Amino acid sequence: MKPEKEWIEEAKRNAALEAVKHVKDNFVIGLGSGSTAAYAIEEIGIKMKRGQIRVLAVPTSYQARTLAVKHEIPMTTLEEHPMLDLTIDGADQIDDELNLIKGMGGALAREKIVAFASKKLVIVADERKKVKFLGENNHPVPIEVLPFAAPIVMHKIKGIQGKPTLREGNRKVGPVITDNGNVIIDTNFGLVHEPAELEPKLKTIPGVVETGLFVRMANIVYVGERSGVRKLGEKD
């Protein structure tokens, strides 16, 4: 049996390779963030160098942009292409209805904007990310918030039975700052049985920029497993 780290990375790569099969020549695509999406970006770059496809890409984060440059994928903007053919992105949790929690990498606002601009959202993840209900294993919902509003947002979140924590930097004093200059409040709501009800409650709090709840946005999910890749969604 393969060591855990080895099979997980293999599962991530296999899921990403399946997702890249959806990328066609002359597509304008969104490039997601995270370790699994990174494998997809690498594969797209390989296909371009081989002359199999030509694409333009909109990265969702500094990390995705850096990888696009590394793999020589030409970039564009939403100003130039407000409608994208496809986005490939990762997820932190995926429930039975293909609702997602995203944002542990801090790019949730841009990820949701790019996903919303896309005709199709394809999610890639390893099997550890698949859950029955969002919030399992005390997983928080990331919420991007204007720094000025953070105290009142945390107060209001407690009023709807959330347990908010301001995300602190790793090897850095102070809070994590997103690419948009905002802070992230990680909130534990327990099991999220109705994400479609929770998301608007959070979005109506002044100062909330975006939430990590991606409700009914994913079209296809590829889950990398020890024994292969499982497809969820369209015609699964």
C-alpha positions as a Python dict, from the first residue, in 0.01 Angstrom:
ca = {
    (1, 'M'): (0, 0, 0),
    (2, 'K'): (130, 344, -93),
    (3, 'P'): (215, 594, 183),
    (4, 'E'): (-68, 840, 247),
    (5, 'K'): (113, 1143, 110),
    (6, 'E'): (199, 959, -211),
    (7, 'W'): (-152, 835, -292),
    (8, 'I'): (-307, 1172, -204),
    (9, 'E'): (-83, 1356, -448),
    (10, 'E'): (-150, 1092, -713),
    (11, 'A'): (-525, 1126, -652),
    (12, 'K'): (-505, 1504, -687),
    (13, 'R'): (-312, 1480, -1012),
    (14, 'N'): (-548, 1218, -1158),
    (15, 'A'): (-853, 1432, -1077),
    (16, 'A'): (-686, 1736, -1235),
    (17, 'L'): (-600, 1542, -1552),
    (18, 'E'): (-965, 1444, -1596),
    (19, 'A'): (-1076, 1805, -1554),
    (20, 'V'): (-830, 1933, -1814),
    (21, 'K'): (-999, 1708, -2074),
    (22, 'H'): (-1281, 1966, -2072),
    (23, 'V'): (-1047, 2241, -2195),
    (24, 'K'): (-1082, 2292, -2570),
    (25, 'D'): (-880, 2490, -2820),
    (26, 'N'): (-934, 2868, -2802),
    (27, 'F'): (-1111, 2848, -2465),
    (28, 'V'): (-1089, 3135, -2221),
    (29, 'I'): (-1059, 2969, -1881),
    (30, 'G'): (-1045, 3049, -1511),
    (31, 'L'): (-751, 2909, -1318),
    (32, 'G'): (-829, 2818, -960),
    (33, 'S'): (-606, 2817, -656),
    (34, 'G'): (-471, 2541, -436),
    (35, 'S'): (-259, 2230, -467),
    (36, 'T'): (-501, 2025, -680),
    (37, 'A'): (-578, 2308, -923),
    (38, 'A'): (-201, 2353, -957),
    (39, 'Y'): (-178, 2013, -1125),
    (40, 'A'): (-444, 2125, -1374),
    (41, 'I'): (-251, 2443, -1453),
    (42, 'E'): (63, 2236, -1510),
    (43, 'E'): (-119, 2000, -1748),
    (44, 'I'): (-271, 2289, -1944),
    (45, 'G'): (78, 2432, -1987),
    (46, 'I'): (205, 2096, -2114),
    (47, 'K'): (-77, 2071, -2369),
    (48, 'M'): (-4, 2423, -2490),
    (49, 'K'): (367, 2352, -2536),
    (50, 'R'): (275, 2044, -2740),
    (51, 'G'): (52, 2257, -2960),
    (52, 'Q'): (-261, 2063, -2864),
    (53, 'I'): (-456, 2366, -2739),
    (54, 'R'): (-438, 2744, -2720),
    (55, 'V'): (-609, 2918, -2432),
    (56, 'L'): (-627, 3246, -2246),
    (57, 'A'): (-658, 3235, -1869),
    (58, 'V'): (-792, 3446, -1584),
    (59, 'P'): (-612, 3353, -1259),
    (60, 'T'): (-804, 3367, -930),
    (61, 'S'): (-507, 3447, -708),
    (62, 'Y'): (-144, 3552, -697),
    (63, 'Q'): (-54, 3182, -668),
    (64, 'A'): (-252, 3089, -980),
    (65, 'R'): (-100, 3381, -1169),
    (66, 'T'): (253, 3275, -1072),
    (67, 'L'): (185, 2919, -1191),
    (68, 'A'): (39, 3047, -1518),
    (69, 'V'): (356, 3247, -1581),
    (70, 'K'): (572, 2944, -1490),
    (71, 'H'): (387, 2723, -1737),
    (72, 'E'): (371, 2993, -2008),
    (73, 'I'): (-7, 3023, -2015),
    (74, 'P'): (-109, 3363, -2156),
    (75, 'M'): (-340, 3561, -1932),
    (76, 'T'): (-633, 3792, -1987),
    (77, 'T'): (-882, 3979, -1770),
    (78, 'L'): (-1254, 3986, -1702),
    (79, 'E'): (-1260, 4330, -1864),
    (80, 'E'): (-1153, 4171, -2190),
    (81, 'H'): (-1351, 3848, -2142),
    (82, 'P'): (-1641, 3887, -1899),
    (83, 'M'): (-1772, 3542, -1996),
    (84, 'L'): (-1539, 3243, -1954),
    (85, 'D'): (-1580, 2902, -2115),
    (86, 'L'): (-1467, 2704, -1813),
    (87, 'T'): (-1306, 2729, -1471),
    (88, 'I'): (-1111, 2452, -1300),
    (89, 'D'): (-1074, 2497, -926),
    (90, 'G'): (-1028, 2303, -606),
    (91, 'A'): (-1245, 2283, -294),
    (92, 'D'): (-1201, 2234, 78),
    (93, 'Q'): (-1526, 2039, 123),
    (94, 'I'): (-1788, 1902, -119),
    (95, 'D'): (-2129, 1780, -1),
    (96, 'D'): (-2372, 1536, -158),
    (97, 'E'): (-2542, 1819, -352),
    (98, 'L'): (-2204, 1942, -486),
    (99, 'N'): (-2219, 2253, -267),
    (100, 'L'): (-1871, 2362, -165),
    (101, 'I'): (-1669, 2524, 106),
    (102, 'K'): (-1376, 2712, -44),
    (103, 'G'): (-1137, 2975, 79),
    (104, 'M'): (-887, 2810, 310),
    (105, 'G'): (-625, 2944, 69),
    (106, 'G'): (-770, 3294, 107),
    (107, 'A'): (-885, 3351, -252),
    (108, 'L'): (-1259, 3287, -209),
    (109, 'A'): (-1388, 3622, -339),
    (110, 'R'): (-1197, 3611, -666),
    (111, 'E'): (-1264, 3239, -701),
    (112, 'K'): (-1638, 3298, -673),
    (113, 'I'): (-1635, 3588, -919),
    (114, 'V'): (-1444, 3385, -1178),
    (115, 'A'): (-1670, 3082, -1120),
    (116, 'F'): (-1978, 3301, -1163),
    (117, 'A'): (-1839, 3434, -1490),
    (118, 'S'): (-1790, 3081, -1626),
    (119, 'K'): (-2023, 2870, -1837),
    (120, 'K'): (-1903, 2565, -1646),
    (121, 'L'): (-1728, 2513, -1312),
    (122, 'V'): (-1525, 2193, -1279),
    (123, 'I'): (-1399, 2109, -931),
    (124, 'V'): (-1103, 1884, -856),
    (125, 'A'): (-1025, 1731, -517),
    (126, 'D'): (-902, 1419, -344),
    (127, 'E'): (-1145, 1192, -160),
    (128, 'R'): (-1075, 1349, 182),
    (129, 'K'): (-1270, 1657, 70),
    (130, 'K'): (-1595, 1469, 3),
    (131, 'V'): (-1842, 1489, 293),
    (132, 'K'): (-2211, 1428, 350),
    (133, 'F'): (-2267, 1775, 497),
    (134, 'L'): (-2051, 2086, 480),
    (135, 'G'): (-1893, 2168, 813),
    (136, 'E'): (-1806, 1811, 904),
    (137, 'N'): (-1496, 1762, 1120),
    (138, 'N'): (-1537, 2116, 1258),
    (139, 'H'): (-1446, 2264, 921),
    (140, 'P'): (-1501, 2642, 918),
    (141, 'V'): (-1667, 2858, 656),
    (142, 'P'): (-1420, 3130, 548),
    (143, 'I'): (-1573, 3478, 516),
    (144, 'E'): (-1386, 3767, 352),
    (145, 'V'): (-1455, 4092, 536),
    (146, 'L'): (-1355, 4458, 513),
    (147, 'P'): (-1105, 4515, 796),
    (148, 'F'): (-1304, 4812, 932),
    (149, 'A'): (-1612, 4592, 965),
    (150, 'A'): (-1449, 4287, 1124),
    (151, 'P'): (-1564, 4354, 1485),
    (152, 'I'): (-1931, 4406, 1397),
    (153, 'V'): (-1931, 4114, 1152),
    (154, 'M'): (-1796, 3883, 1421),
    (155, 'H'): (-2060, 4011, 1664),
    (156, 'K'): (-2341, 3950, 1413),
    (157, 'I'): (-2209, 3603, 1326),
    (158, 'K'): (-2229, 3503, 1691),
    (159, 'G'): (-2594, 3608, 1679),
    (160, 'I'): (-2665, 3338, 1422),
    (161, 'Q'): (-2486, 3068, 1623),
    (162, 'G'): (-2154, 3093, 1447),
    (163, 'K'): (-1817, 3072, 1620),
    (164, 'P'): (-1594, 3322, 1437),
    (165, 'T'): (-1215, 3343, 1448),
    (166, 'L'): (-1005, 3607, 1274),
    (167, 'R'): (-751, 3420, 1063),
    (168, 'E'): (-398, 3495, 1181),
    (169, 'G'): (-89, 3489, 963),
    (170, 'N'): (154, 3198, 966),
    (171, 'R'): (501, 3322, 1060),
    (172, 'K'): (357, 3672, 1042),
    (173, 'V'): (225, 3890, 1321),
    (174, 'G'): (-134, 3996, 1265),
    (175, 'P'): (-423, 3881, 1045),
    (176, 'V'): (-404, 3722, 702),
    (177, 'I'): (-467, 3985, 431),
    (178, 'T'): (-628, 3871, 107),
    (179, 'D'): (-528, 3976, -245),
    (180, 'N'): (-812, 4229, -213),
    (181, 'G'): (-673, 4385, 106),
    (182, 'N'): (-937, 4229, 332),
    (183, 'V'): (-932, 3995, 632),
    (184, 'I'): (-1080, 3647, 667),
    (185, 'I'): (-1306, 3533, 947),
    (186, 'D'): (-1317, 3153, 974),
    (187, 'T'): (-1650, 3054, 1127),
    (188, 'N'): (-1763, 2720, 1264),
    (189, 'F'): (-2137, 2663, 1217),
    (190, 'G'): (-2132, 2291, 1291),
    (191, 'L'): (-2299, 2083, 1019),
    (192, 'V'): (-2438, 2309, 748),
    (193, 'H'): (-2755, 2130, 643),
    (194, 'E'): (-2892, 2426, 443),
    (195, 'P'): (-2605, 2622, 285),
    (196, 'A'): (-2854, 2801, 57),
    (197, 'E'): (-3011, 2955, 368),
    (198, 'L'): (-2689, 3037, 551),
    (199, 'E'): (-2514, 3214, 264),
    (200, 'P'): (-2768, 3502, 222),
    (201, 'K'): (-2774, 3554, 600),
    (202, 'L'): (-2401, 3616, 589),
    (203, 'K'): (-2407, 3825, 271),
    (204, 'T'): (-2659, 4070, 420),
    (205, 'I'): (-2417, 4166, 701),
    (206, 'P'): (-2256, 4499, 601),
    (207, 'G'): (-1882, 4454, 557),
    (208, 'V'): (-1900, 4096, 432),
    (209, 'V'): (-1735, 4090, 91),
    (210, 'E'): (-1791, 3722, 13),
    (211, 'T'): (-1838, 3383, 176),
    (212, 'G'): (-1670, 3051, 112),
    (213, 'L'): (-2005, 2883, 55),
    (214, 'F'): (-2037, 2798, -315),
    (215, 'V'): (-2400, 2693, -344),
    (216, 'R'): (-2517, 2514, -659),
    (217, 'M'): (-2223, 2650, -860),
    (218, 'A'): (-2026, 2333, -942),
    (219, 'N'): (-2127, 2153, -1260),
    (220, 'I'): (-1884, 1862, -1237),
    (221, 'V'): (-1662, 1734, -957),
    (222, 'Y'): (-1372, 1495, -1009),
    (223, 'V'): (-1279, 1318, -686),
    (224, 'G'): (-941, 1148, -687),
    (225, 'E'): (-948, 825, -490),
    (226, 'R'): (-700, 550, -407),
    (227, 'S'): (-851, 335, -683),
    (228, 'G'): (-909, 599, -951),
    (229, 'V'): (-1123, 906, -1019),
    (230, 'R'): (-1495, 937, -945),
    (231, 'K'): (-1700, 1184, -1148),
    (232, 'L'): (-1991, 1362, -978),
    (233, 'G'): (-2235, 1591, -1153),
    (234, 'E'): (-2330, 1604, -1518),
    (235, 'K'): (-2432, 1252, -1624),
    (236, 'D'): (-2249, 1086, -1335),
}
